[in-house]
Amino acid sequence: MSESLLGQSFSITVIGMSVVFVFLLILVALMNGMSLFIQAIEKYFPQATPKAIATASNDNTLVAIAIAAAKRFQTK
């Protein structure tokens, strides 16, 4: 009797692991397909690149503000 239970448990384990493995294969294939689809769409509808917020002259001002804030914090 224990041999049949052991055999059944082994077959259920193999079936369950096979189902999970097949599901993961399908999931990876769908993700790769979506990646290729998005790359193809990007050719026709490119994303806008964000503009630089700080310019070179503005960077010096920000550095000066950061230094002043650090000195003020040290004196407290």
Order of alpha helices (4+ residues) and beta strands (2+ residues): alpha-alpha
